[in-house]
Amino acid sequence: MKTVSVVIPCRNEREYISKCLDSFINQTYDKRYYEVLVCDGMSTDGTREIVKEYVKKYSFIKLINNEGLTAPKAMNIGIKNSKADILIIFSAHAFAKEDFIEQNVKLLDNKEIGCVGGPIETINNDKKGKAISLAMSSPFGVGNALFRYSTQERFVDTVPFAAYRREVLDEVGYFDEELVRNQDDEINLRVSKAGYKILLSLKIKSWYYARSSYRKLWKQYFQYGFWKVRVMQKHGKPASLRHLVPLIFILVNILGIIFGLINKIIFYLWFFQALLYLVCDIFFSVRVSKNDRGLIKYVIPTFPILHIGYGLGFLEGLFVFYILKSKRIMEKNTKLSR
């Protein structure tokens, strides 16, 4: 049997870490052949104490310090501390189905596939959190991010909670520690460039707890947009349409408002666009809320947070990584020429 290491980046996850670890205690895969590496970013909320109790009871669960704190550093520490044939990157904010490891191992038998993962079901218990999870599982909310809602197996550009054969990671390199977000997108881009396929399989099942705070959701999606630009810059590759749509939405509204003050036709076009977005927002909010009408008022503001947060983050990323960098390069070249 193939050996497996489940690497779990973790920081201040006291409310979720037990559910996560419990799901890996009850796996169908032979416990002699897998381990769970919790790479903790020096948590201060009691998470470490909870993990230590699991370490005492289960020899295959280990706690590793991540003094670098960030997720990609935790991922790399886990990979370097593992000698397993297969590495699975998971989240402390989620839990897995009992055959999660088994299915990942089976699908990686195909040597053409360099990375596998499954669609995640986003969940939460309170009203606002449930509304956020519904919006994040809707095509209107996340475009063609298929791992959020796909109902069929297919090849994709990235997957969450991915599994890799060790030789693939050794070939393409480990996670980019500069990237606070989108480090999974970036490494999967390298996997694709190396000629491997990335498979999204319905056989791999996991659940992820959505944020229950609009503020945290805004920060999350702003960072997604911001760091996506850095991924593009590093690889010299343009973003896909789903990544550009929020930016276009932001630019249309900014320019529409500015030029609408000068030209009535532009103002009417902008107003029609804004009205159409509002209608779509309400329509999809009602649609995803289904029978729980009490959720509608929470879903309606969630869609704009996803779109505007990502779009503004993307816009700032363009400014920081392209315009500011260009100025620094010009200044450096000017000094050298003197």
C-alpha positions in Angstrom: 0.0 0.0 0.0 1.1 3.6 -0.6 2.0 5.7 2.4 0.1 8.9 2.9 0.8 12.1 4.8 -2.2 14.5 5.4 -0.7 17.9 6.0 -3.0 20.3 7.9 -1.9 24.0 8.1 -3.4 25.4 11.3 -3.6 28.6 13.3 -6.1 29.4 16.0 -8.7 26.8 15.0 -9.9 25.7 18.4 -13.6 25.5 17.3 -12.9 23.3 14.3 -9.7 21.2 14.8 -11.4 18.4 16.7 -14.0 17.8 14.0 -11.2 17.8 11.4 -9.0 15.3 13.3 -11.9 13.0 14.2 -12.6 12.6 10.5 -9.1 11.3 9.9 -9.3 8.9 12.8 -12.1 7.1 11.2 -10.7 6.6 7.7 -11.2 3.4 5.8 -7.5 3.5 4.8 -5.2 1.3 6.8 -3.9 3.4 9.7 -0.5 1.7 9.4 0.0 3.6 6.1 -1.0 7.1 6.8 -0.2 10.0 9.2 -1.7 13.3 10.0 0.7 16.3 10.4 -0.8 19.3 12.0 1.5 22.2 11.2 0.5 24.8 13.7 1.4 28.5 13.4 1.9 28.9 17.1 -1.8 29.1 18.0 -2.7 31.1 21.1 -6.4 30.1 21.4 -6.0 26.6 22.9 -5.7 24.8 19.5 -2.3 23.4 20.4 -3.5 21.9 23.6 -6.3 20.1 21.8 -4.0 18.7 19.2 -1.6 17.5 21.9 -4.4 15.4 23.5 -4.9 13.7 20.1 -1.2 13.1 19.8 -1.2 11.3 23.1 -4.0 9.0 22.0 -3.1 8.4 18.4 0.5 7.7 17.2 -0.3 8.6 13.6 -1.2 12.2 14.5 1.8 14.6 15.0 2.1 18.3 15.9 4.7 20.3 14.0 5.6 23.9 14.8 5.2 26.4 12.0 7.1 29.5 13.3 6.7 31.1 9.9 2.9 31.3 10.7 1.6 31.4 7.1 -0.2 28.6 5.3 2.3 27.9 2.5 5.1 27.7 5.0 3.1 25.2 7.0 2.4 23.2 3.9 6.1 23.0 3.0 7.1 22.1 6.6 4.7 19.3 6.5 6.0 18.0 3.1 9.6 18.2 4.3 8.7 16.3 7.5 7.1 13.5 5.5 8.5 10.5 3.7 5.2 9.4 2.3 4.4 8.4 -1.3 1.4 10.7 -1.4 0.8 14.1 0.2 -2.7 15.5 0.9 -3.0 19.2 1.8 -6.1 19.7 4.0 -7.6 22.4 6.1 -8.2 22.6 9.8 -11.4 24.5 9.0 -12.9 21.4 7.3 -13.5 17.7 7.7 -13.4 14.7 5.4 -15.5 11.7 4.4 -14.4 8.4 5.9 -13.0 7.1 2.5 -11.3 10.4 1.7 -7.7 9.1 1.8 -8.7 5.8 0.1 -10.3 7.6 -2.9 -7.3 10.0 -3.3 -4.8 7.1 -3.4 -6.9 5.1 -6.0 -7.2 8.0 -8.3 -3.5 8.9 -8.2 -2.7 5.4 -9.6 -3.2 7.0 -13.0 0.3 8.5 -13.8 -1.2 11.0 -16.2 -2.9 12.7 -13.2 -0.6 14.8 -11.1 -3.2 16.2 -8.7 -6.6 15.1 -7.5 -9.3 16.6 -5.4 -13.1 16.7 -4.9 -15.8 19.3 -4.7 -16.2 20.8 -1.3 -19.6 21.3 0.4 -19.5 24.7 2.1 -21.5 24.6 5.4 -22.3 26.7 8.4 -24.8 26.6 11.2 -25.9 30.2 11.9 -28.0 32.2 9.5 -25.3 34.5 8.2 -22.8 31.7 7.8 -25.3 29.5 6.0 -26.1 32.4 3.7 -22.4 32.9 2.9 -22.0 29.1 2.3 -24.9 29.2 -0.2 -23.5 32.2 -2.1 -20.1 30.5 -2.3 -21.7 27.4 -3.8 -23.5 29.4 -6.5 -22.2 30.0 -10.1 -23.4 33.6 -9.7 -21.2 34.0 -6.7 -18.0 32.2 -7.8 -18.3 31.9 -11.6 -16.9 28.6 -13.0 -15.0 27.7 -9.8 -16.3 24.1 -10.4 -15.0 22.7 -7.1 -17.7 24.7 -5.4 -20.6 23.1 -7.1 -19.7 20.6 -9.8 -21.9 17.5 -10.2 -19.7 15.6 -12.6 -16.1 14.3 -12.7 -13.8 16.4 -15.0 -10.4 17.8 -15.5 -9.9 21.3 -14.1 -7.3 24.0 -13.5 -7.2 23.6 -9.7 -8.9 21.7 -6.8 -9.1 22.3 -3.1 -7.5 20.0 -0.5 -5.4 18.5 -3.2 -3.5 15.2 -3.2 -0.1 14.8 -5.0 2.3 12.0 -5.6 5.6 12.9 -4.0 7.5 12.6 -7.3 5.2 15.3 -8.8 6.0 17.8 -6.0 9.7 17.0 -6.2 9.5 17.7 -10.0 7.5 21.0 -9.9 8.6 22.3 -6.6 6.8 23.0 -3.3 4.4 25.8 -2.4 5.4 29.4 -3.0 5.8 30.9 0.4 5.4 34.4 -0.8 1.8 33.9 -1.6 -0.5 34.4 1.4 -3.4 33.3 -0.8 -3.8 31.4 -4.1 -0.7 29.2 -3.3 -2.8 26.2 -4.4 -3.7 27.8 -7.7 0.0 28.6 -8.3 1.4 25.2 -7.6 -1.4 23.5 -9.7 -0.5 25.8 -12.6 3.0 24.4 -12.3 1.6 20.9 -12.2 -0.3 21.6 -15.5 2.7 23.1 -17.1 4.7 20.0 -16.3 2.2 18.0 -18.4 0.0 16.5 -15.7 -3.8 16.6 -15.5 -5.7 17.8 -12.5 -8.8 15.7 -11.7 -11.9 16.9 -9.9 -13.7 13.7 -8.7 -17.0 13.3 -7.0 -15.6 10.3 -5.2 -13.6 12.6 -3.0 -15.8 14.3 -0.5 -15.2 17.0 2.2 -17.0 19.7 4.0 -15.7 23.3 4.7 -17.0 25.7 7.3 -17.7 29.1 5.7 -17.0 32.4 7.5 -19.8 33.7 9.6 -18.6 37.3 9.3 -19.0 39.7 6.3 -15.7 41.4 7.4 -13.8 38.1 7.3 -15.4 37.2 4.0 -14.4 40.5 2.5 -10.8 40.1 3.7 -10.7 36.6 2.3 -11.9 37.5 -1.2 -9.9 40.8 -1.3 -6.8 38.7 -0.7 -7.8 36.2 -3.3 -8.0 39.0 -5.9 -4.8 40.7 -4.8 -2.6 37.6 -4.8 -4.1 36.2 -8.0 -2.3 39.1 -9.8 1.0 38.0 -8.3 0.4 34.5 -9.6 -0.3 35.9 -13.1 2.9 38.0 -12.9 5.1 35.1 -11.9 3.9 32.9 -14.7 3.4 35.5 -17.4 -0.1 34.1 -17.9 -3.3 36.2 -18.2 -6.1 35.4 -15.8 -9.1 33.3 -16.8 -12.4 35.0 -17.5 -13.8 34.2 -14.0 -10.9 36.1 -12.4 -11.4 39.1 -14.7 -15.2 39.5 -14.3 -15.0 41.1 -10.8 -12.3 43.5 -12.0 -14.4 44.5 -15.1 -17.4 44.9 -12.8 -15.4 47.3 -10.6 -14.1 49.3 -13.6 -17.5 49.6 -15.2 -18.9 51.1 -12.0 -16.1 53.4 -11.3 -15.9 54.7 -14.9 -19.7 54.7 -15.2 -20.1 57.0 -12.2 -17.3 59.3 -13.2 -18.3 59.7 -16.9 -22.0 59.5 -16.0 -21.7 62.9 -14.3 -20.6 64.3 -17.7 -22.7 62.4 -20.1 -26.3 61.4 -19.6 -26.2 58.4 -22.0 -23.3 56.9 -20.0 -25.2 57.6 -16.8 -28.2 55.8 -18.1 -26.1 52.8 -19.3 -24.4 52.7 -15.9 -27.7 52.9 -14.1 -29.2 50.1 -16.2 -26.1 47.9 -15.5 -26.4 48.6 -11.7 -30.1 47.8 -11.8 -29.6 44.6 -13.7 -27.0 43.5 -11.2 -29.4 44.2 -8.3 -32.1 42.2 -10.0 -29.7 39.3 -10.5 -28.5 39.6 -6.9 -32.1 39.3 -5.6 -33.1 36.6 -8.1 -30.1 34.3 -7.2 -30.5 35.1 -3.5 -34.1 33.9 -3.6 -33.1 30.9 -5.7 -30.3 29.6 -3.5 -32.3 30.3 -0.3 -34.9 27.8 -1.5 -37.4 27.2 1.2 -35.7 29.2 4.0 -36.8 32.7 3.1 -35.2 34.0 6.2 -31.8 33.6 4.6 -32.5 36.0 1.6 -31.7 39.2 3.5 -28.3 37.6 4.4 -27.5 36.3 0.9 -28.3 39.6 -0.9 -25.3 41.5 0.6 -23.0 38.4 0.3 -22.8 38.3 -3.5 -21.6 41.9 -3.7 -19.0 41.2 -1.0 -17.6 38.3 -3.1 -17.6 40.3 -6.3 -16.5 43.8 -5.1 -14.0 42.4 -2.6 -12.3 40.2 -5.2 -12.4 43.0 -7.9 -10.9 45.7 -5.6 -8.2 43.2 -4.5 -7.4 42.4 -8.1 -7.2 46.2 -8.9 -4.9 46.9 -6.0 -2.8 43.8 -7.0 -2.4 45.3 -10.5 -1.2 48.6 -9.0 1.2 47.0 -6.5 2.7 44.3 -8.6 2.8 46.0 -12.0 2.8 49.8 -11.6 4.9 50.1 -8.4 7.2 47.4 -9.6 7.6 49.1 -12.9 8.6 52.3 -11.2 11.2 50.5 -9.1 12.7 48.9 -12.1 12.8 52.2 -14.0 14.5 53.9 -11.0 17.0 51.1 -10.7 17.8 51.2 -14.4 18.2 55.0 -14.3 20.7 54.7 -11.4 22.7 52.0 -13.3 22.8 54.1 -16.5 24.4 57.0 -14.5 
